[in-house]
Amino acid sequence: MKKILTTLAALAALTLFTATVAADPISDAMAGKFKGTTVTMTGPFVDNDAVKFNEAVKDFSTKTGIKIVYEGTKEFEASVTVRIEGGNAPDIVDFPQPGLLAGFVKKGKIVDLNKALPASIKNNYIQSWLDMATMPGPDGKPIMAGVWNRANVKGTIWYNKKAFDKAGYKVPNTWPELISLQNAIKKDGDTPWAVGIESGAATGWAATDWTEQIMLRTTSLQNYDKWVAGTLKFDSPEVRKAIQTWSDIWFPDGNVYGGRKSIATTSFGDAPKVLFDNPPKAWLHNQANFIISFFPNGLKAGEDYDFFNVPAIDPKYGAPLEVGGDIYSMVNDRPEVRAVMQFFSSAQSIKTWIQSSGALAPQKDVDVSWYANYIDKKLGIMLRDAKALRFDGSDMMPGAVGAGSFWREISSYVSGTKSLDDAVKTIDASWPK
């Protein structure tokens, strides 16, 4: 009899657990079951971004009666660490750096969304987003650590469209075509590339982006993940090949405006401006979509300038997108918090933000007609249709590497004060034990 009762209790617990996982919190929220509750949240959104975030969640709050209180801070990393470690964390945290989130997941501070939200939320993301949200918990077993809510795209090569078209150049679809374009520009007596990696204390990050984009095109996603995790060394054939590939573009005479010696001292924001001189002093610039804010005033997207994705190098690996973005994680598990998290897994949660420009949706349910301008729409379609993607690698690495030795050593290599051998060995030695 005792055995039967134990079995029935176990079945009841399993049924309760299954019901909890399969529940649809957002339906309950829309039915008014959580009216009058408050969900707190923190992240790096301040000023205009904070305004756009609050505008984006306003309709949901009105319909459900759940008040979402967002507190943004410019000192996000230090602030969130103190609050989570001190047991004073908000319900939801927006992590722009998944590497920081991974540390809290290992400590058991983050709720596993596999257990808290319906499995159907996964249908709204391609597998790559789900892969990047999966992190090892305290016992080493993987959990779903968050939902992706806002994204940006890197690996976009910008050009002066009017001058480009007038010169008869064509957008390359393959790496050999890109190199042929580079050589054609040189043959015409011009400089193909504008490159600058100076950024104050953060000098070098632009070179890490090139490394990451080429890694995604010359080796497997699994190797990229191993590299980011520290199990594939910088002093490996795969990483050396990626660095050497962009070195073969940057270092030869006549390839970069100002030459190799100018790259480490040219501001990343100033570098592309020479594309719009008359005539252009350089023709191509690789940077994330935010770079258009550094372009001269008065230019019109799609007419004065345009972009294309860094093309595939090896057809076997294709051209996965390199992305940045925000992953929202749940720290406190209550029904109303689950409902808000489920809401964030849909592009509806950033619809007004998309419409006002400044946000790209990682979710599949985005309506591309929401995008406010030519560039956002083109990027949004690229993101929606991507077969594979990975987050900015240096942002996934421990800070001592991704925002430390990687920046410093790659800058020394570019400036010529260190060899590639010395640079990669020093980066590997800096990896936290």
Beta strands, then each sheet from edge to edge (+ up, - down):
strand 1: 38-43
strand 2: 67-72
strand 3: 92-95
strand 4: 134-136
strand 5: 142-144
strand 6: 147-154
strand 7: 156-160
strand 8: 285-287
strand 9: 305-309
strand 10: 321-330
strand 11: 389-391
sheet 1: 2+ 1+ 3+ 10- 6+
sheet 2: 2+ 1+ 3+ 10- 11-
sheet 3: 4+ 5-
sheet 4: 8+ 7- 9+
end
